[in-house]
Amino acid sequence: MAFDFPLRKIIHVDMDAFYASVEQHDNPELKGKPVAVGGGSKRGVVSAASYEARKYGVRSAMSGYIAKKNCPDLIFVRPRFDRYKEISLQVRNIFFEYTDLVEPLSLDEAYLDVTQNKKGNPSATLIAKEIRQKILDKTGLTASAGISINKFIAKVASDINKPNGQKTINPEEVITFLENLDIRKFYGVGKVTAEKMYKLGIFTGSDLKQKSLEFLDETFGKSGRYYYHVVRGIHTSEVKPHRIPKSVGAERTFSENLSSEIFMLERLENIASELERRLQKSKIAGKTVTLKIKYSDFTLNTRSKTLPYYISNKSLILETAKELLYQAPLKDSVRLLGISLGNLNTEKEQAEEEKKEKDEILVQLRFDF
């Protein structure tokens, strides 16, 4: 099938169970055993789980207490973010051997545009294989990869042959692949949205494709247009080496639950100070202050207020956060508080980039994947 939009050669590289794999690599006694990075107490949270632990249903963001119940032999290790960053930098340097168009999503995954690459290799599939081998040789860790015509499909493809595998979706395979794909596998469709789609009779990409743009807009809001296009293989977002943040935030999890707003004010002041430092370091300001509250039962509540002007200083952030705190009574004791600033002054630049994408000349490239 010929697409009337720019095709690219995109690789999505995702390290396999990164934090847990680092711990198993650095401590051979942990190899082959169920490992969780994080805390195992009632207040602890799993940051990452090894594949051995995942067999027991242990997942990231799960309570350490529940994880231990699911897997009594689970071994908890404290996170070592300096070590993870060190290895992440080594991996990223390998990416740069092939292209400067590298968009990190986190310490353990990134998009690479190798349409034009430093090696002059026309095969994105072979490039991905080389990169994965170099990562293994350099770090002793495995990575998986997805290769296709855009970021969306490459991201979905990288999960197919995990761990330590890769999957290429060639241009002529894209439409059939998306039509047969379980809706839960679509990147951007979470658990709640998937359940909503199920109730509407949408179980696969083919079902989704039957729905009109108007229906999807009305049912899913802004996301409706995204779903309409990606199921048709349309996703024109470029790999951006310097990602423009949509929000900046800071948060704290407390060793003991807080049951009164009075006790939270001091913590909010510390959080606002950290947020101010991050904003000033990045020279960013924003208009929308969001207060994040996580209760002792792990339910999450957010409250937001948009100001008529940009702010970045602690006093105004804290003043607005306090207002949001007292906006409604707390339903339970609180284990985490966070403050973020959105509607940033970087969004004009983001809008200009998106317009450039839409206005670019549509070309048809011949691909050798």
Secondary structure, DSSP 4 states (H G I P E B T S, - for coil): ---SS----EEEEEETTHHHHHHHHH-GGGTTS-EEEE--STT-BEEEE-HHHHTTT--TT-BHHHHHHH-TT-EEE---HHHHHHHHHHHHHHHHTT-S-EEEEETTEEEEE-SS-TT----HHHHHHHHHHHHHHHHS--EEEEEESSHHHHHHHTTTT-SS-EEE--GGGHHHHHHHSBGGGSTT--HHHHHHHHHTT--BHHHHHTS-HHHHHHHHTHHHHHHHHHTTT---PPP-SSPPPSEEEEEEEEEEEE-SHHHHHHHHHHHHHHHHHHHHHHT--EEEEEEEEEETTS-EEEEEEEEEEEE-SHHHHHHHHHHHHTTS--SS-EEEEEEEEEEETTHHHHHHHHHHHHHSPP-------
